[in-house]
Amino acid sequence: MEDVNVIKLPVTEERAPAKKKARPPKFNARQEAQTRQKNVRRLAVLGEEDGSVKLLEELVFGAEDELVERLVEEDEQQDDTLLLQDGAEDSGESDAEDEARLQRQPTRGAAWVDEDDELEEAVDMKHRYRKDLIRGEAESTMTKQKLQQRMREQFQRSMGGTPSWAESSAVKKRKKERDDEDDEEDEDEGDDLLRRTGNFVASPDSLPSGVLRMKKCLPANSARPSEDRLTTVQFHPSAQVVMTAGLDQSVSLFQVDGKTNPKIQSIHLDRFPVHKAQFSQDGETVIATSLKNKMFYLYDMMEGRVTPVHTVRGLNEARVKEFSVCPEGGALLLTGTNGYLHLLTLKTKEVVRSMKINGDISGVAFSHDGSKVFANSEEGEVYVWDMRSSRCVNRFTDDGCVKGTSIAASPNGRYLACGSQSGVVNVYSQEACLNSANPKPLRAVMNLLTSATSLTFNPSSEILAIASRAEDEAVRLVHLSSLSVFSNFPVSKKKMVYRASCLDFSPHSGFFSLANNKGHAPLFRLLHYKDF
């Protein structure tokens, strides 16, 4: 009899020894490719035999071309993996095959699409951080996409284009190929440039109005400042040299580089405060006159010889003060008293003929070819003389002028400027002044409040410089195409010009200088012009 209090333990069954799992057969890429190609052929045969099978195949596997492409892609990927694992040699596929393979790869879609991104949210453009991005009052609001585009354009403008780090690899590759082609073309053009001669310099763009790009340089006579008021500053017609002269009885020459402006030479004229000094037409001689002397000096720069001219045959004047160099060269036009103009030859030092106007002469200007001379009288009348016949060919009254003070003609023969004691400068058409008895000014420049004592055109006839020696900083530069005054010269909060008595531009308008009452010749670099 069995004992009821005995607890029976469960009988443990003996476990059979665990069987080892069979290793999967080794993958054979070539055999797998052959098998897949057989399946493709079978599917193609089935599709030809039965239309319903063809339809079922397209629904399950896709179109035949897509299936083949997918199978080929998987086969190539597996082959590449095996080749990398086995350390085989690099494949010799061409670049064209690589690009084709990249094109066959499906493009990945976005992992997440936010519906709020598609909503066009308006951005307030009146904020002080975004005011610079708007282009009109209508753009008070702007969408985020348009704002991003505007900021991208502004960044590219400030960087001079898209920076290299922001370009895609495809763009960089195309740019590199294009640069290689350009280098080959440049080499060909360089060879062609060396094989022929000609003018390869393009004509410069016209000078813009509004703001004149300029840079203040060291004064032209910084190597030797004048101890008294400067009366003359003039650039050499062909060399990179500037001349200054003044009441300290000296004439100085400086080389112009805008940085140090070293002194070339300085001559002292005993008891001869220089009122005016000018280069001859060929640039080899300096003519200097004084305030109360009939004598004047000729300084031959080539030989370094100073020659005083004590008397001039045929000249009945108490002093020689104002003069102009004739454009044809070899002659001076002296301004005498009582309205006389005397033509003096430098070779024989004698007066060959004289002309007379009514009233005293306040200024003289030659036409661009030297055939005509304009004489402004203190009574406000302008006389036009023919230099070959010494005959007055026209006469007109400066519009609104009570007393004339200065006159200048543009080198291109288009403009004539007349200054008056009231500070008004009338700009005329030179053609109208030659043919009309009552020409009307193109523009009356009223930016000076005191007498307009100096007028000068730049060599390209794009700028007219006007000044008054009766007041500090009374200098203005006029843009002739628009007949407007440049707004950024002189600087209003800082004195640097003082009282200017003479103005001049370098031969190619690269520099502008003036002579002031402090004995300095402030020098400015006009950045629009590339040459001296």
Disulfide bonds with the S-S distance in Angstrom:
none
